[in-house]
Amino acid sequence: MQLIESYLSEIERFLPARQRADILGELRSSLEEQVLDLAGDNAPGLDEQKSVINRLGHPMSVASGYQAQRYLIGPELFPTFVQTLKIVLVVVAAIQLAIMMIAYVTSGWTTSVIGMLTGVFDTLLWASLVVSIVFVIIEYSGHRLDWYDKWSADSLSLSARSSVDRGGLISDLISEGIFLLWWNDVLVLQNWIPGARELFTVTLGDVWGPLYLPLNLLFGAWFLLHTYVLIRDLWQPIALYTELILGAVCIGIGVWLLAHRPLLSVSGDIGVNGELIVDRVMMTVVVGVVLVTVWEFGKAVRRLMSARRIIG
């Protein structure tokens, strides 16, 4: 039942992780039974599914019934709080990344890894505090958001969907953000080996020159895509196809780099063996990125096939 599965996908976003599978199984059985009872001797269709879904209500409202009581924010409002907090944090982090890029372009400002992480952590902490205070006020003022009552099954999509790995997406966003800052010279990775900078310097080889814009576009698109999916908390077909295209481009760039070595340029007293070691280290990094991308490519294919099987 297409609409039932889409409805369950929406509810899944707000359920406690440990109970998610059991709750979804229970809801699926109950909803399908109600649809069959409503259809009677006829084949169940969209009208019966919409009627049963509208009777149960907004996915957040349904999920709130499975949330434990919170000290400051009750179970009715907690799913909304979590969803809002997630959106705010992702948007704030993206804005801060953009501000860092603009500051570099306009004034040549740069920062270290520790400086960047400290700044981002402070900003996210303040954003979390503000959102929490707002929802505590809503909770204890006696007012509730009224979008639960305005919601209907007509807002659900029949498109194939797949749940997300939030931890994996957050890791992707962090790595993509750090790469973009480093690639554009906003983030400075210092050499922490004592005396190493006096002996030799390592820079990117000439092979990287033509890739400045392509890598900016690739990782920028990835960052925006993963931000959207994390906020939406669902992999939709268009997002999965975009992930596959970006993955294929990344794999192609990685293979091209491996065929056009050396990847790094070494100057100074390091010796032939040292240059070979540095080049092999960089080659291993590129191979690792390609293998990880191949793995993520396969995961996107499996998500798409799994979602299609559910809808079919």
C-alpha positions as CSV (number, residue, x, y, z in Angstrom):
1,M,0.0,0.0,0.0
2,Q,1.9,3.0,-1.3
3,L,0.4,5.8,0.7
4,I,0.6,3.7,4.0
5,E,4.4,3.2,3.4
6,S,4.9,6.9,2.6
7,Y,3.0,7.7,5.9
8,L,5.1,5.3,7.9
9,S,8.3,6.8,6.4
10,E,7.2,10.2,7.7
11,I,6.5,8.8,11.2
12,E,9.8,6.9,11.3
13,R,11.7,10.2,11.3
14,F,10.4,11.1,14.7
15,L,10.5,7.7,16.5
16,P,13.0,6.6,19.2
17,A,15.7,4.6,17.4
18,R,15.6,1.6,19.7
19,Q,11.8,1.1,19.3
20,R,11.5,2.2,15.7
21,A,11.2,-1.3,14.0
22,D,8.7,-2.6,16.5
23,I,6.5,0.5,16.4
24,L,6.5,0.6,12.6
25,G,5.6,-3.1,12.4
26,E,2.7,-2.5,14.8
27,L,1.5,0.6,13.0
28,R,1.7,-1.1,9.5
29,S,-0.4,-4.1,10.6
30,S,-3.0,-1.8,12.2
31,L,-3.2,0.6,9.3
32,E,-3.4,-2.2,6.7
33,E,-6.1,-4.0,8.7
34,Q,-8.2,-0.8,8.9
35,V,-7.8,-0.2,5.2
36,L,-9.0,-3.7,4.3
37,D,-11.9,-3.4,6.7
38,L,-12.9,0.0,5.1
39,A,-12.6,-1.4,1.6
40,G,-14.8,-4.4,2.4
41,D,-15.2,-6.7,-0.6
42,N,-13.6,-4.1,-2.9
43,A,-9.8,-3.8,-3.6
44,P,-8.3,-1.2,-1.3
45,G,-7.3,2.1,-3.0
46,L,-6.0,5.5,-2.2
47,D,-9.3,6.8,-0.8
48,E,-9.4,4.1,1.9
49,Q,-5.7,4.7,2.7
50,K,-6.3,8.5,3.0
51,S,-9.3,8.0,5.2
52,V,-7.4,5.8,7.7
53,I,-4.3,8.0,7.7
54,N,-6.4,11.2,8.3
55,R,-8.1,9.4,11.2
56,L,-4.7,8.8,12.8
57,G,-3.4,12.3,12.1
58,H,-0.1,14.1,11.6
59,P,3.1,11.9,11.7
60,M,4.6,14.0,14.5
61,S,1.5,13.7,16.6
62,V,1.5,9.9,16.1
63,A,5.2,9.7,17.0
64,S,4.7,11.8,20.1
65,G,2.7,9.0,21.6
66,Y,5.8,6.9,21.7
67,Q,8.0,9.5,23.3
68,A,8.9,9.4,26.9
69,Q,7.9,12.4,29.1
70,R,10.6,15.1,29.1
71,Y,11.2,17.4,32.0
72,L,11.0,20.6,30.1
73,I,9.4,19.7,26.7
74,G,6.6,17.2,26.7
75,P,6.1,14.2,24.3
76,E,3.5,16.1,22.2
77,L,5.9,18.9,21.3
78,F,9.2,17.0,21.5
79,P,9.2,15.6,17.9
80,T,8.6,19.1,16.6
81,F,11.4,20.4,18.8
82,V,13.9,17.8,17.5
83,Q,12.9,18.5,13.9
84,T,13.2,22.3,14.3
85,L,16.5,22.0,16.2
86,K,18.0,19.8,13.5
87,I,17.0,22.3,10.7
88,V,18.3,25.3,12.6
89,L,21.7,23.6,13.4
90,V,22.2,22.5,9.8
91,V,21.3,25.9,8.4
92,V,23.4,27.8,11.0
93,A,26.4,25.5,10.2
94,A,25.9,26.1,6.4
95,I,25.7,29.9,7.0
96,Q,28.9,29.9,9.0
97,L,30.7,28.0,6.3
98,A,29.5,30.6,3.8
99,I,30.6,33.5,6.1
100,M,34.1,31.9,6.3
101,M,34.4,31.7,2.6
102,I,33.2,35.3,2.1
103,A,35.6,36.5,4.8
104,Y,38.5,34.9,3.0
105,V,37.5,36.3,-0.4
106,T,37.0,39.9,0.9
107,S,39.8,40.2,3.6
108,G,42.1,37.2,3.2
109,W,41.0,35.8,6.6
110,T,42.1,32.3,7.5
111,T,41.8,30.0,10.5
112,S,43.2,26.8,12.0
113,V,41.3,23.5,12.5
114,I,41.0,24.2,16.2
115,G,39.8,27.8,15.6
116,M,37.2,26.6,13.1
117,L,35.9,23.8,15.3
118,T,35.7,26.2,18.4
119,G,33.8,28.8,16.4
120,V,31.3,26.3,15.0
121,F,30.8,24.7,18.4
122,D,30.1,28.0,20.1
123,T,27.6,29.1,17.3
124,L,25.8,25.8,17.4
125,L,25.6,25.8,21.2
126,W,24.0,29.3,21.2
127,A,21.6,28.2,18.4
128,S,20.6,25.1,20.4
129,L,20.0,27.2,23.6
130,V,17.8,29.7,21.7
131,V,15.6,27.0,20.1
132,S,15.3,25.1,23.4
133,I,14.2,28.3,25.3
134,V,11.6,29.0,22.6
135,F,10.1,25.5,22.9
136,V,10.2,25.6,26.7
137,I,8.2,28.8,26.5
138,I,5.7,27.2,24.1
139,E,5.4,24.1,26.3
140,Y,4.7,26.0,29.6
141,S,2.6,28.8,28.1
142,G,-0.1,26.3,27.2
143,H,0.0,27.1,23.5
144,R,0.5,24.4,20.9
145,L,1.3,24.6,17.2
146,D,-1.8,24.0,15.2
147,W,-0.3,22.5,12.1
148,Y,-1.2,19.0,13.4
149,D,-4.9,19.8,12.9
150,K,-4.4,21.3,9.4
151,W,-2.4,18.3,8.1
152,S,-4.0,15.7,5.7
153,A,-2.9,12.6,3.8
154,D,-3.0,14.7,0.6
155,S,0.4,16.1,1.5
156,L,2.0,12.6,1.3
157,S,4.0,11.6,-1.8
158,L,3.7,8.3,-3.6
159,S,7.4,8.5,-4.6
160,A,9.9,5.9,-3.4
161,R,11.7,6.9,-0.2
162,S,14.4,5.5,2.1
163,S,15.4,6.4,5.6
164,V,18.7,8.1,6.3
165,D,21.7,7.3,8.4
166,R,22.0,10.6,10.4
167,G,25.4,9.9,11.8
168,G,26.8,9.1,8.3
169,L,25.3,12.3,6.9
170,I,26.7,14.4,9.6
171,S,30.1,12.9,9.1
172,D,29.8,13.6,5.3
173,L,28.9,17.2,6.0
174,I,31.8,17.7,8.3
175,S,34.3,16.2,5.9
176,E,32.8,18.1,2.9
177,G,32.8,21.4,4.8
178,I,36.4,20.9,6.0
179,F,37.5,20.0,2.5
180,L,35.9,23.1,0.9
181,L,37.5,25.4,3.5
182,W,40.9,23.8,3.0
183,W,40.6,23.6,-0.8
184,N,39.8,27.4,-0.9
185,D,42.7,28.2,1.5
186,V,40.3,29.4,4.3
187,L,41.4,26.5,6.6
188,V,45.1,26.3,7.1
189,L,46.5,22.8,8.0
190,Q,49.7,23.6,9.8
191,N,52.8,21.3,9.8
192,W,53.1,20.1,13.4
193,I,56.4,18.2,12.8
194,P,59.1,20.2,14.6
195,G,61.7,21.5,12.2
196,A,60.0,19.9,9.1
197,R,59.2,23.1,7.4
198,E,62.9,24.1,7.4
199,L,63.8,20.9,5.8
200,F,61.2,20.4,3.1
201,T,57.8,21.6,1.8
202,V,55.0,19.6,0.3
203,T,52.5,21.1,-2.1
204,L,49.9,19.8,-4.5
205,G,51.2,18.7,-7.9
206,D,50.3,20.5,-11.1
207,V,47.8,17.7,-11.9
208,W,45.4,19.4,-9.3
209,G,45.3,22.7,-11.1
210,P,42.5,22.0,-13.6
211,L,40.4,20.5,-10.8
212,Y,40.0,23.7,-8.7
213,L,36.5,24.5,-10.1
214,P,35.3,20.9,-10.6
215,L,36.1,19.9,-7.0
216,N,34.4,23.0,-5.7
217,L,31.3,22.2,-7.7
218,L,31.4,18.5,-6.7
219,F,31.8,19.0,-3.0
220,G,29.6,22.0,-2.9
221,A,26.8,20.0,-4.5
222,W,27.4,17.1,-2.1
223,F,27.3,19.5,0.9
224,L,24.0,21.0,-0.3
225,L,22.5,17.6,-1.1
226,H,23.4,16.1,2.2
227,T,22.2,19.2,4.0
228,Y,18.8,18.8,2.3
229,V,18.5,15.1,3.0
230,L,19.5,15.6,6.7
231,I,16.8,18.3,7.0
232,R,14.2,16.2,5.1
233,D,15.3,13.1,6.9
234,L,14.5,11.0,3.9
235,W,16.2,9.8,0.8
236,Q,13.9,10.6,-2.1
237,P,14.5,9.3,-5.7
238,I,15.8,12.6,-7.0
239,A,18.3,12.8,-4.1
240,L,19.4,9.2,-4.6
241,Y,20.0,9.7,-8.4
242,T,21.9,12.9,-7.6
243,E,24.0,11.0,-5.1
244,L,24.8,8.4,-7.8
245,I,25.8,11.1,-10.3
246,L,28.1,12.9,-7.9
247,G,29.6,9.6,-6.8
248,A,30.3,8.6,-10.3
249,V,32.0,12.0,-11.0
250,C,34.1,11.6,-7.8
251,I,35.2,8.1,-8.8
252,G,36.1,9.3,-12.3
253,I,38.2,12.2,-10.9
254,G,40.0,9.8,-8.5
255,V,40.9,7.4,-11.3
256,W,42.1,10.3,-13.5
257,L,44.3,11.6,-10.6
258,L,45.9,8.1,-10.1
259,A,46.7,8.0,-13.8
260,H,48.5,11.5,-13.8
261,R,51.0,11.3,-10.9
262,P,52.8,12.8,-9.1
263,L,50.0,14.1,-7.0
264,L,52.4,16.1,-4.7
265,S,55.4,18.3,-5.3
266,V,58.2,18.1,-2.8
267,S,60.9,20.7,-2.5
268,G,63.8,20.6,0.0
269,D,66.2,18.0,1.4
270,I,64.0,15.0,1.6
271,G,65.7,12.6,-0.8
272,V,64.3,10.3,-3.5
273,N,63.0,7.8,-1.1
274,G,61.2,10.5,0.9
275,E,59.5,11.8,-2.3
276,L,58.4,8.3,-3.1
277,I,56.9,7.8,0.4
278,V,55.1,11.1,0.2
279,D,53.7,10.3,-3.2
280,R,52.6,6.8,-2.1
281,V,50.9,8.3,1.0
282,M,48.9,10.7,-1.2
283,M,48.1,7.9,-3.7
284,T,46.8,5.8,-0.8
285,V,44.6,8.7,0.4
286,V,43.1,9.1,-3.1
287,V,42.5,5.3,-3.4
288,G,40.8,5.4,0.0
289,V,38.5,8.2,-1.1
290,V,37.7,6.3,-4.3
291,L,36.9,3.0,-2.4
292,V,34.7,4.9,0.2
293,T,32.9,6.6,-2.7
294,V,32.3,3.2,-4.4
295,W,30.9,1.9,-1.1
296,E,28.6,4.9,-0.8
297,F,27.6,4.5,-4.5
298,G,26.6,0.9,-3.7
299,K,24.6,2.0,-0.7
300,A,22.7,4.6,-2.8
301,V,21.9,1.9,-5.3
302,R,20.6,-0.5,-2.6
303,R,18.5,2.3,-1.0
304,L,16.9,3.0,-4.4
305,M,16.2,-0.6,-5.1
306,S,14.8,-1.2,-1.6
307,A,12.5,1.8,-1.9
308,R,11.3,0.7,-5.3
309,R,10.5,-2.7,-3.9
310,I,8.4,-1.2,-1.1
311,I,6.4,1.0,-3.5
312,G,6.1,-1.8,-6.1
